[in-house]
Amino acid sequence: MTARNVPMRGMAMLARLNAATLVLPTAPPGVSRQSHRDTRAQRGRAIDMLGRPHRHALFLRAGPLLALCLVAIGTVLGNPSAAFADAPAPTHGPFRVEIANDRTLRDATRGKDVPYRVSYPQEDGQYPVIVFSHGFGGNKDSFTTVSRHWAGHGYVVIQPTHADGLGRGDGDRSAGGPTRGRLRAGGLVAGLNDPDRIADRVADLVLILDSLAEIVKANPGLEGRIDAERIGVGGHSFGAYTAMLIGGVTVDLGGVKDRSFRDQRVTCILPISAQGTGQQGLTRASWAGLTIPMMTMTGTRDQGVGGQGVEWKKEPYTFSPPGSKYLVVIDGANHFSFGGGLGERSSDVTDVVKLTSTLFWDAFLKDSQTAQDYLQSDHLLEDAGGSYGFERK
């Protein structure tokens, strides 16, 4: 099912989001899950600013070469500065959010440090984990508007900085090498297709999953709050590719056919502005074995590094087998619109990301029947309209 260019009805969307997302994995002491859910629903604070008239996001009308360069500087356009990222945030959900930044995990096997940030609810309870992988040139401070929203709705969100990150919030450019020099040497395409770098990115996510106890130890506020049995992985651009790999998408890479990086601990994946076939070892068969739930997002003005358009960006959904697969195509969204770093120019796009992704996480990380029913109904089309198209299978 698909819809385009119909009026957005933000209040109806907000009402259904309240009903769909406000489900605690564990209620505070002395409060039943049902009564606590009802109390939270009455607050009506699931998502802000959804009822505004739709405005087209900034579209960078670039050819393939310029698009290639823009991906490399995505952190400049798509990420807030470190100071902005750590500033006090308005309420993004029923929970107050704590953010621990500038943390580091040591991987002795690979001999490297992996910086990360973690956002989580301050209230007592056990919460599912979302690991989010940034794009080439991003860092752990990418998508902070969205990650705060997820944490505000009852998730522990962990965001590592990969070795290809630029503009590190911790100011350390040594961890990951002279990335800027590689870009000046035209290393972007090579980097996106480098088997070792791809494996290193997935290894960063595996390190996070292996180190949840260590992360709790380094952040005492997380004590008793992590539900390690419920893990989702999301990512943007190169991070979307990374999320697909750890979720079970296979690739022809480094001379190996149908190479798999699947980690069985991952429950579901959320690739945003992902890649289609003919790049980074992806073929039509790459998604054939993807058995876990997936929601993939793109935009009508989204492009790949080779100038590929939205139909190519939709291929992860197109070629994946039926069963809890969802596609969101946001009207007017370009490659840099999704995470909130463009401010008002992309705020409508970011609202759609927050709405649909939270429903997806709730459906498959919290087993919310309300969210699952909502995703299977026509409400997302009836209430959202021209801000996005939605498909499921």
N, C-alpha and C positions, 0 to 999 in steps of 0.2 A: 504494500500500500504506500502511496506517495501523495504528497501535497505540495503545492507551490503557490506563493503570492496570494494567500488569503489573510484577512485581518487577524492581528494578534490580540488575544483577550487575556491580558496578564492576570487579572483578578481570579478568573476561573482556574488558570494554571496554578496560581499561588495556593488556592484552596485545596486543589488536588495534591499539590506537592506536600502541603502540611499533613494531609491524611496519609500520604504514601511514605514519607521519609521519617516521621517521628516515631521510630521504634527503637527502644533501648535494648542492647544486648543484655544489660544487667541494670536493674533499677537501683537507686541509692538505698542504703539500709533502711528498713522499716516501711518501704513504699512498694506496693505491688507493681509489676510491669504494666498492667493494664491501666491502673489509676495514674501512674506516672506518665504514661503515653497520653492519656486524656488531658492531663494538666499541661503538658508541653504543647499539645495541639492547640489548646486555647490561647497560648501566647501568640500564635500566628507569626513567628519570626523565621520561617524556613528559608526565605530568600528575599532580598530587597530589590526594589527598582525593576520589577518585571512588567509593570503596566504602562511603560512609556511608549510613545509612538516609535516604530522601527526606523532606525537610521542606517544607511549603508555604511559598512566599515570601510576604512581606507583601502583602496585597491592600488597595488603597485603594478602599473602596466609595464612589466619588464619582459624583455626577451629572455631566452634561455641563459645567456651569459650573465646578464644582470641578475636574473633569479638565482643563479649559482652563487654570486657574491652576496646577495641578500641573506641567503641561508646562513652564510658564515658570520654575518654580523647580526644574527637574530637576537643576541642578548642585548644589543643596543636598542633595538626597536621593541622587543617583546618582553624584556625583563626590567623590573624596577631596580633602582640602585640599591646597594646594601642598606644604606640608611633608610630609604623608603620601605624596604622589605621588612625591616625590624621595627618600624614605627607602630604605635598602638593602633589596633584595627577596630572598626566598628563591629558590632555583633553580626556574625554571619550565620547564625543558627541558634538553636536552643542552648548550646553549651558555650561556656566561656573557654577561650582557647589559650593554651600555653605554648610558647615557641622557644625551642632550644636551638641556637644556631652555632656555627663555628665548632662543630664537633668533628672528630676524626676517628675512623676505624683503621687499624693496622692489619694489612694482609701480609703475613710473614712469607707465605708461599710465593707470592708474586713480588715481594719486596717493595710494596707501595702503600701509601696512605690514601684513604678515600674520605674526603670531607663530606659531611652530611648535615642536614637540619631535620628536626622532627617537630611536628605540630600535633597537639593532642588535647582532648577535653580535660578541663581541670576537675570536673566532677568525678566521684568514684564510679567504678564500673569497668567491665572488660569490653574493649572495643576492637573491631577488626582492623587489620593493617592494610594500608595502601602504600606501595612503593612506587614512586614516580620518577621516570627517567627523562632528563631534559634532551633537547635537540643539540646538534653540532653547534658549538659556540655558546650554548647556554650554561647554566650552572644550577646549584642547589636552590638558588633564589628565584628560579623561573617559576611561573604559574603560582605565585604566592596568593593571589586573590582567590584562585580556585582551591588551593590546598587549605587555606584558612576556612573556606566554606565547608570543605569535607570534614575537617576537624571539628568545626562547629556543629556538625550533624552526627558526631559520634564515631570518628575514625582517628586512628593514629597514622599520620602521614609522614613517611620518611623519604627524603629527597637527597640522593647522593650527587656529588659533582664527579663526572667522568673525566678521564685524562684529556679529552678533546675540548674541555670547557674553557671559555674565555671569561674575562671580567670576574674572576673569582671573588666572592664576597669576603673571603678571609685574606685576600691580598697576596696569596701565595701562588706564584706562577710556576714554581719549580715542580709541583706535584702534577706530573703529566707532560712535562717537557715544554719546549719553546713553541707553543701552538701558533702564536702569531707569525713566527718565521715560516712554519709549514704552510700557512695560508698565503703568505707572500710568494712562496715558491709554487703556488698553484696546487697545494696538496689536498684540497677539499674532496674532489671526486675520488682520488686515491684513498683518502681516509675513510670515506663512506663504504668503500669496497675492500678495505684491508681486512683479511680474515683474522689476523691477530688482534687488531683494534676492535673488531666486532666481538670476538670472544672475550676480550678484556672488559667490554661494556657489560656483557651478560654476567661475567664473573663478579663485577661490582654489585649487581643485584643479588647474586647468590651469597656474596659476603654479607649483605644486609640480612638476608633470611637466616644465615648461619649464626649471626651475631646479635639476635634480638635480646638475649639475656645480657650481653655486654652493653648494649644500648640502654637497657633499663638501669644497669649498674651506674652508667655514666650520667643518667638523667633520673634521679630518685623520684621525681614527680610521676614517672611512668610505672612505678611499682604497683603491680596488680592490675594494670590497665590494658595490657596487651593480650588479645586473643590470637595466639599463634596458629590456630587451626583455621582461621579465616583470613586469607591473604589475597589481595587483588594487586595487579600491576598495571600501571598506566604509563603513557609516555607521549611526547610530542616529536614529530619529525623523525630524526635518527633515534630518538627515545621511543617512538611508536614502533619502529622496526625492532628495537631491543625488547620491548614488551611482547611483541608477537613471537619472537624467538623463544623467550623463556616460557611462553604460553603453549608452545607446541608447533608453531609454524616452521616448516623445514625449508632449507635452502641448499642450492648447489654452490658450495663455497670451498675454496682452497683445494680444488680437485676432488672433493668428496661430494657425492650425489646424495640428496635428501638428508643433509646433515641436520641433526636435531639437538637443540639446547634445552629441551623441555625439563622443567622442574615441577615435580608432582605436587609440591606444596602450594602452587599457584591455583587459585580457585577460578578466577576470571580475569580478563584483560580489557583495557580501554586504550586502543591506539588512536591518537589524534593526529590528523594529517599524515597518514601512513603511506607507504610505498606500494606500487603495483608491480606487475611482472616486468622482466627485462632489466631489473636493477638489483644490485646487491644479492644476486643469486636466487631471486624470487621467480618462480614459474607458476603456471596455472595449477600445478599439483601441490604447490607449497602449503595451501590451506586445507588440503583434503583430509588430513588427520587431526584437524583442530576440533576437539571434542568439548572443550570448555566454553562457557558463555563469553561472547565478545560483543562489545559495542564499539564501532569505529565511527569517527567523525571527520568530516571535511567541510569545505565551503565552496560556493559557486565560483569563487575567484581564487581558490587555492591552486597552487602549482607545484610540480616537482622541480628538481634541480635542472632537469632537461627541458623544462617548459611544459611538461605533461599537465593536462587539465583534470577537471573533476571526475571524468569517467575513469581515468587511470587511478585516481585517488580512491574511487569506490571499489576497486578490484578486490581488496581484502574481504569485503562483504560479498561481492559477486561470486567469488570462487570458493568461499567457505561453505561447508555443508549445513543444511538446515538444523535447527535446534538451538534456541537461545542466542541467535545472532541478530544484531540490530545495526542500522545505519542511520546516522544523522547528517544531513547536508544543510549547512547554515547559509541562508541567503546573504550574499555580500561579503562573506568571510574570506579573507586571504590567509596566507601562511602564518602571519604574525598576529592574527586577530583573537586567537582562542584564549590566551592566558591572562588577559587583563592589563598587560604592560603598556598598551596604547591609550589607556585612560578612556575618556568619553568616546573616542573614535571607535572603540571596540567593546564598549560596555554592554550593548545589546547582545553581541555575539557571546561574550563571557557569561551573561545571564543564561543563555541557552545551554552552554557547556555545564554550568553549575546545576541547572535543573535536570537535564537528561542524565548526566553522569551520576548524580546523587540517587536518582531513581534506580539506575542500573546497579550501583553498589549495594543499595538497600535490598534489591531483589535477590542478589546472589551472594552477598557477604553477611546479610542479616536474615536471610530467608523470609523477607517480608512478603507475605501473600498479597497485601494491598499493592505494593510496588510491582510485583509480578503481574497482577491483574491489570494494573494501569498500563504497563508496557504492552500487554496483549490486547488492550482495548483501542478504541478510536479517539480517546480523550486527548492524546498528545497532538493529534491533528486538529481536532475540534477547538482546542483551547489555545494552541500556539500559532498556527497559521503561517503567514508569510515569513516569519523569522526562521523557519527551517522546514525541511522535508524529512519524513521519517519512514523507514522501511523495516520490516521484521520477517524472519523466517525461522 
